[in-house]
Amino acid sequence: MLATLPAPVRDRVAEAFADVFSTLFVAALPVAVLGRAAAVLLRPVPLAGRGPDG
């Protein structure tokens, strides 16, 4: 689909996608950091099982 567009339009579309994805990654970085911090701070909880221990 992009190959059928004229070169200037195709370049603008590619530039728009690059801008959007760079913004997306910058916005997702704090979410990833908070998720990692939450995972590190979780207490280990033993799982209940049906084996000889539980």
MMTF fields as JSON, N, C-alpha, C and O atoms, coordinates in Angstrom:
{
  "mmtfVersion": "1.0.0",
  "mmtfProducer": "UNKNOWN",
  "numBonds": 215,
  "numAtoms": 216,
  "numGroups": 54,
  "numChains": 1,
  "numModels": 1,
  "chainsPerModel": [1],
  "groupsPerChain": [54],
  "chainIdList": ["A"],
  "bondAtomList": [4, 2, 8, 6, 12, 10, 16, 14, 20, 18, 24, 22, 28, 26, 32, 30, 36, 34, 40, 38, 44, 42, 48, 46, 52, 50, 56, 54, 60, 58, 64, 62, 68, 66, 72, 70, 76, 74, 80, 78, 84, 82, 88, 86, 92, 90, 96, 94, 100, 98, 104, 102, 108, 106, 112, 110, 116, 114, 120, 118, 124, 122, 128, 126, 132, 130, 136, 134, 140, 138, 144, 142, 148, 146, 152, 150, 156, 154, 160, 158, 164, 162, 168, 166, 172, 170, 176, 174, 180, 178, 184, 182, 188, 186, 192, 190, 196, 194, 200, 198, 204, 202, 208, 206, 212, 210],
  "bondOrderList": [1, 1, 1, 1, 1, 1, 1, 1, 1, 1, 1, 1, 1, 1, 1, 1, 1, 1, 1, 1, 1, 1, 1, 1, 1, 1, 1, 1, 1, 1, 1, 1, 1, 1, 1, 1, 1, 1, 1, 1, 1, 1, 1, 1, 1, 1, 1, 1, 1, 1, 1, 1, 1],
  "groupList": [{"groupName": "MET", "atomNameList": ["N", "CA", "C", "O"], "elementList": ["N", "C", "C", "O"], "formalChargeList": [0, 0, 0, 0], "bondAtomList": [1, 0, 2, 1, 3, 2], "bondOrderList": [1, 1, 2], "singleLetterCode": "M", "chemCompType": "L-PEPTIDE LINKING"}, {"groupName": "LEU", "atomNameList": ["N", "CA", "C", "O"], "elementList": ["N", "C", "C", "O"], "formalChargeList": [0, 0, 0, 0], "bondAtomList": [1, 0, 2, 1, 3, 2], "bondOrderList": [1, 1, 2], "singleLetterCode": "L", "chemCompType": "L-PEPTIDE LINKING"}, {"groupName": "ALA", "atomNameList": ["N", "CA", "C", "O"], "elementList": ["N", "C", "C", "O"], "formalChargeList": [0, 0, 0, 0], "bondAtomList": [1, 0, 2, 1, 3, 2], "bondOrderList": [1, 1, 2], "singleLetterCode": "A", "chemCompType": "L-PEPTIDE LINKING"}, {"groupName": "THR", "atomNameList": ["N", "CA", "C", "O"], "elementList": ["N", "C", "C", "O"], "formalChargeList": [0, 0, 0, 0], "bondAtomList": [1, 0, 2, 1, 3, 2], "bondOrderList": [1, 1, 2], "singleLetterCode": "T", "chemCompType": "L-PEPTIDE LINKING"}, {"groupName": "PRO", "atomNameList": ["N", "CA", "C", "O"], "elementList": ["N", "C", "C", "O"], "formalChargeList": [0, 0, 0, 0], "bondAtomList": [1, 0, 2, 1, 3, 2], "bondOrderList": [1, 1, 2], "singleLetterCode": "P", "chemCompType": "L-PEPTIDE LINKING"}, {"groupName": "VAL", "atomNameList": ["N", "CA", "C", "O"], "elementList": ["N", "C", "C", "O"], "formalChargeList": [0, 0, 0, 0], "bondAtomList": [1, 0, 2, 1, 3, 2], "bondOrderList": [1, 1, 2], "singleLetterCode": "V", "chemCompType": "L-PEPTIDE LINKING"}, {"groupName": "ARG", "atomNameList": ["N", "CA", "C", "O"], "elementList": ["N", "C", "C", "O"], "formalChargeList": [0, 0, 0, 0], "bondAtomList": [1, 0, 2, 1, 3, 2], "bondOrderList": [1, 1, 2], "singleLetterCode": "R", "chemCompType": "L-PEPTIDE LINKING"}, {"groupName": "ASP", "atomNameList": ["N", "CA", "C", "O"], "elementList": ["N", "C", "C", "O"], "formalChargeList": [0, 0, 0, 0], "bondAtomList": [1, 0, 2, 1, 3, 2], "bondOrderList": [1, 1, 2], "singleLetterCode": "D", "chemCompType": "L-PEPTIDE LINKING"}, {"groupName": "GLU", "atomNameList": ["N", "CA", "C", "O"], "elementList": ["N", "C", "C", "O"], "formalChargeList": [0, 0, 0, 0], "bondAtomList": [1, 0, 2, 1, 3, 2], "bondOrderList": [1, 1, 2], "singleLetterCode": "E", "chemCompType": "L-PEPTIDE LINKING"}, {"groupName": "PHE", "atomNameList": ["N", "CA", "C", "O"], "elementList": ["N", "C", "C", "O"], "formalChargeList": [0, 0, 0, 0], "bondAtomList": [1, 0, 2, 1, 3, 2], "bondOrderList": [1, 1, 2], "singleLetterCode": "F", "chemCompType": "L-PEPTIDE LINKING"}, {"groupName": "SER", "atomNameList": ["N", "CA", "C", "O"], "elementList": ["N", "C", "C", "O"], "formalChargeList": [0, 0, 0, 0], "bondAtomList": [1, 0, 2, 1, 3, 2], "bondOrderList": [1, 1, 2], "singleLetterCode": "S", "chemCompType": "L-PEPTIDE LINKING"}, {"groupName": "GLY", "atomNameList": ["N", "CA", "C", "O"], "elementList": ["N", "C", "C", "O"], "formalChargeList": [0, 0, 0, 0], "bondAtomList": [1, 0, 2, 1, 3, 2], "bondOrderList": [1, 1, 2], "singleLetterCode": "G", "chemCompType": "PEPTIDE LINKING"}],
  "groupTypeList": [0, 1, 2, 3, 1, 4, 2, 4, 5, 6, 7, 6, 5, 2, 8, 2, 9, 2, 7, 5, 9, 10, 3, 1, 9, 5, 2, 2, 1, 4, 5, 2, 5, 1, 11, 6, 2, 2, 2, 5, 1, 1, 6, 4, 5, 4, 1, 2, 11, 6, 11, 4, 7, 11],
  "groupIdList": [1, 2, 3, 4, 5, 6, 7, 8, 9, 10, 11, 12, 13, 14, 15, 16, 17, 18, 19, 20, 21, 22, 23, 24, 25, 26, 27, 28, 29, 30, 31, 32, 33, 34, 35, 36, 37, 38, 39, 40, 41, 42, 43, 44, 45, 46, 47, 48, 49, 50, 51, 52, 53, 54],
  "secStructList": [7, 4, 4, 4, 1, 7, 2, 2, 2, 2, 2, 2, 2, 2, 2, 2, 2, 2, 2, 2, 2, 2, 2, 2, 2, 2, 2, 2, 2, 2, 2, 2, 2, 2, 2, 2, 2, 2, 2, 2, 2, 7, 7, 7, 7, 7, 7, 7, 7, 1, 1, 6, 6, 7],
  "xCoordList": [0.815, 0.0, 0.865, 0.589, 1.908, 2.785, 3.565, 3.908, 3.839, 4.618, 3.865, 4.485, 2.549, 1.764, 1.708, 1.292, 2.118, 2.081, 3.257, 4.301, 3.09, 4.228, 5.317, 5.029, 6.539, 7.687, 7.554, 7.814, 7.159, 7.052, 6.0, 6.21, 4.884, 3.838, 4.32, 4.09, 4.978, 5.507, 6.517, 6.534, 7.352, 8.332, 7.647, 8.075, 6.588, 5.861, 5.17, 5.142, 4.622, 3.975, 5.01, 4.755, 6.15, 7.209, 7.695, 7.955, 7.816, 8.235, 7.186, 7.533, 5.919, 4.846, 4.877, 4.731, 5.066, 5.153, 6.36, 6.262, 7.481, 8.675, 8.434, 8.846, 7.771, 7.471, 6.53, 6.729, 5.519, 4.55, 5.206, 4.972, 6.02, 6.634, 7.665, 7.796, 8.393, 9.342, 8.592, 9.022, 7.479, 6.66, 6.073, 6.016, 5.646, 5.076, 6.097, 5.77, 7.315, 8.338, 8.716, 8.959, 8.768, 9.073, 7.95, 8.211, 6.709, 5.576, 5.5, 5.063, 5.911, 5.829, 6.968, 6.862, 8.036, 9.187, 8.839, 9.193, 8.164, 7.818, 6.906, 7.031, 6.005, 5.123, 5.949, 5.701, 6.912, 7.769, 8.619, 8.8, 9.135, 9.951, 9.102, 9.543, 7.893, 7.015, 6.616, 6.534, 6.372, 6.043, 7.192, 6.992, 8.385, 9.578, 9.776, 10.074, 9.609, 9.758, 8.707, 9.014, 7.483, 6.428, 6.743, 6.501, 7.272, 7.607, 8.74, 8.738, 9.695, 10.823, 10.361, 10.879, 9.396, 8.959, 7.892, 7.497, 7.424, 6.406, 6.976, 8.112, 6.16, 6.56, 6.325, 5.315, 7.235, 6.97, 5.89, 5.972, 4.9, 3.804, 3.808, 3.728, 3.9, 3.874, 2.498, 1.466, 2.509, 1.271, 0.733, 1.497, -0.574, -1.198, -1.264, -1.634, -0.906, -0.914, -1.596, -2.05, -1.665, -2.286, -1.249, -1.59, 0.0, 1.06, 1.265, 0.437, 2.358, 2.62, 2.837, 2.66, 3.218, 3.468, 2.213, 2.225, 1.164, 0.044, -1.212, -2.247],
  "yCoordList": [-1.182, 0.0, 1.254, 2.201, 1.262, 2.437, 2.582, 3.695, 1.489, 1.538, 2.264, 2.765, 2.328, 3.001, 4.505, 5.226, 4.989, 6.433, 7.131, 6.518, 8.409, 9.175, 9.291, 9.222, 9.463, 9.477, 10.512, 10.172, 11.767, 12.726, 12.318, 12.496, 11.778, 11.343, 10.138, 10.054, 9.219, 8.028, 8.425, 7.841, 9.41, 9.872, 10.499, 10.291, 11.263, 11.893, 10.837, 10.958, 9.82, 8.743, 8.004, 7.71, 7.707, 7.028, 7.897, 7.391, 9.187, 10.111, 10.172, 10.211, 10.181, 10.208, 8.948, 9.031, 7.79, 6.548, 6.565, 6.113, 7.073, 7.146, 8.058, 7.739, 9.185, 10.099, 9.458, 9.585, 8.778, 8.15, 7.055, 6.966, 6.224, 5.128, 5.625, 5.04, 6.678, 7.207, 7.772, 7.59, 8.455, 8.967, 7.82, 7.893, 6.782, 5.625, 4.98, 4.652, 4.796, 4.174, 5.066, 4.564, 6.371, 7.285, 7.257, 7.32, 7.164, 7.113, 5.77, 5.72, 4.696, 3.369, 3.1, 2.202, 3.853, 3.615, 3.744, 2.849, 4.811, 4.874, 3.73, 3.24, 3.307, 2.186, 0.916, 0.151, 0.689, -0.49, -0.431, -1.446, 0.738, 0.892, 0.647, -0.036, 1.198, 0.974, -0.496, -1.029, -1.139, -2.564, -3.401, -4.338, -3.066, -3.791, -3.585, -4.532, -2.336, -2.046, -2.796, -3.332, -2.839, -3.568, -5.056, -5.696, -5.61, -7.032, -7.349, -8.403, -6.454, -6.677, -6.587, -7.301, -5.721, -5.503, -6.491, -6.442, -7.371, -8.341, -9.345, -9.801, -9.679, -10.706, -12.073, -12.275, -13.016, -14.377, -15.03, -15.003, -15.604, -16.261, -17.734, -18.054, -18.631, -20.054, -20.439, -20.0, -21.254, -21.698, -22.92, -23.796, -22.976, -24.142, -25.25, -25.021, -26.431, -27.545, -28.762, -28.732, -29.817, -31.057, -32.148, -33.313, -31.763, -32.737, -33.049, -32.678, -33.726, -34.118, -32.925, -33.054, -31.763, -30.597, -29.766, -28.9, -29.973, -29.067, -29.615, -28.954],
  "zCoordList": [0.0, 0.0, 0.0, -0.736, 0.822, 0.842, -0.455, -0.854, -1.1, -2.338, -3.446, -4.384, -3.354, -4.396, -4.204, -5.111, -3.046, -2.781, -3.449, -3.67, -3.771, -4.286, -3.216, -2.021, -3.643, -2.721, -1.607, -0.453, -1.888, -0.776, 0.263, 1.463, -0.196, 0.733, 1.527, 2.734, 0.865, 1.534, 2.609, 3.692, 2.314, 3.297, 4.506, 5.642, 4.266, 5.378, 6.249, 7.474, 5.62, 6.376, 7.222, 8.39, 6.658, 7.41, 8.566, 9.658, 8.333, 9.392, 10.498, 11.678, 10.131, 11.129, 11.991, 13.21, 11.372, 12.14, 13.071, 14.212, 12.609, 13.454, 14.652, 15.767, 14.429, 15.533, 16.546, 17.755, 16.056, 16.95, 17.777, 18.982, 17.148, 17.885, 18.888, 19.963, 18.574, 19.553, 20.754, 21.893, 20.512, 21.612, 22.426, 23.654, 21.758, 22.443, 23.375, 24.515, 22.909, 23.743, 24.919, 26.017, 24.71, 25.81, 26.841, 28.042, 26.386, 27.311, 28.032, 29.181, 27.391, 27.999, 28.978, 29.813, 28.887, 29.761, 31.244, 32.011, 31.692, 33.12, 33.562, 34.684, 32.706, 33.038, 33.228, 34.16, 32.366, 32.483, 33.748, 34.421, 34.073, 35.281, 36.528, 37.452, 36.56, 37.712, 37.831, 38.937, 36.72, 36.748, 37.262, 38.035, 36.838, 37.302, 38.801, 39.528, 39.263, 40.69, 41.501, 42.565, 41.012, 41.719, 41.778, 42.801, 40.71, 40.688, 41.658, 42.293, 41.773, 42.685, 44.136, 44.994, 44.42, 45.795, 46.271, 47.436, 45.415, 45.825, 46.818, 46.686, 47.818, 48.772, 48.154, 47.481, 48.367, 47.89, 48.755, 49.983, 48.124, 48.84, 48.444, 47.258, 49.422, 49.08, 48.539, 49.047, 47.516, 46.901, 47.629, 48.032, 47.794, 48.409, 47.372, 46.221, 47.787, 46.856, 47.451, 48.595, 46.685, 47.144, 47.372, 47.573, 47.338, 47.533, 49.004, 49.835, 49.337, 50.724, 51.653, 52.865, 51.11, 51.962, 52.183, 53.058, 51.461, 51.638, 51.154, 51.24]
}
